[in-house]
């Protein structure tokens, strides 16, 4: 398609049939099969990433790209620019991907700040929660003298508009989890799941209870807990991750066949092809020998 000879060769291991497409034929075929185009874009994207890393290695002073810090900085950028819903999403993703990350405790505080600011002001309004950000929407009294290199949490909302006590308890538990204090986090999460009156945080707490049990190497309890969620809340928003952790638990117990079954179930579920759960499940399934 690029009108130059291919640099790669292919060798078959057994008798094979080779299909040859002309450029017009391939373009017509791809136009009717968008998934092929999407897969090609993924291949090209990965190739560009590899090239980028190779170039960095050849540079005299290579720049190290840290995905964890990059994700955290993205959420920080959104929060600084009053894009609270985006900040909330990115910080929650950070805590999902890097529960014990370097910035997990600060990410938990920023997540709470984003939720509080979103509830009180809405996107694009209110004072900027981080130092060094654009001027607040309301007149300011002058320079604050804050150190711009030190992120500051959001201004505490007034009574009646603050983040709920349940939300605060939940994010405190997430912070404990991120510090590796799984038993303490488990205790806090159980209180939320049993006594809270906010369905959103009850669901989140139930999911994270399973993560705590898994992190404590209590595989049987993790499986039992998540089985109850699967049966009682089949539309749980974290269902893909729940099934993935169940697969991990069976793998830890040495039952690779059951583990494969759960990983395959994750891959069969509708949703984002590039979701974290699908990527991890595919990798885990391949590591176990696939089908």
Beta strands, then each sheet from edge to edge (+ up, - down):
end
